Amino acid sequence: MESKFTPEEIEERKKAIFDAMGKRGQRQIMKKGYDKWDPFEEPKDPIDIRKDKTKRTSQVLIREFLSSVDHEEYSNSFAEGAFEMCLGIVNEEEKIRGMFEFAAWYAELLRKEGYDSL
């Protein structure tokens, strides 16, 4: 930490912050080690926004998908299900991968047997 304060001043400020904390917070710091604790450290960067293989976020994907479907043809439940699949695909969840693979297989089966769709 670059600072305009001397090491002694930093330690005084650190102790003042610690002393002003509640007992629970102090216990948490003591568990990790008071010497390792830096109340002045910069906040961490936010977690990277997850993207799928096409470099789209789940919000972009679901917006594109729902805009491709006739608004009059789908319900809130339909949109919720689509969004659940979207999140699962972006997060690479095995359960959702199985659902996706089954849906793709079933769509192909319907096509081969001459059915339009569900």
HELIX and SHEET records of a PDB file:
HELIX    1   1 PRO A    7  ALA A   20  1                                  14    
HELIX    2   2 LYS A   23  LYS A   32  1                                  10    
HELIX    3   3 SER A   58  SER A   67  1                                  10    
HELIX    4   4 HIS A   71  GLU A   73  5                                   3    
HELIX    5   5 ASN A   76  VAL A   90  1                                  15    
HELIX    6   6 GLU A   94  LYS A  112  1                                  19    
END                                                                             
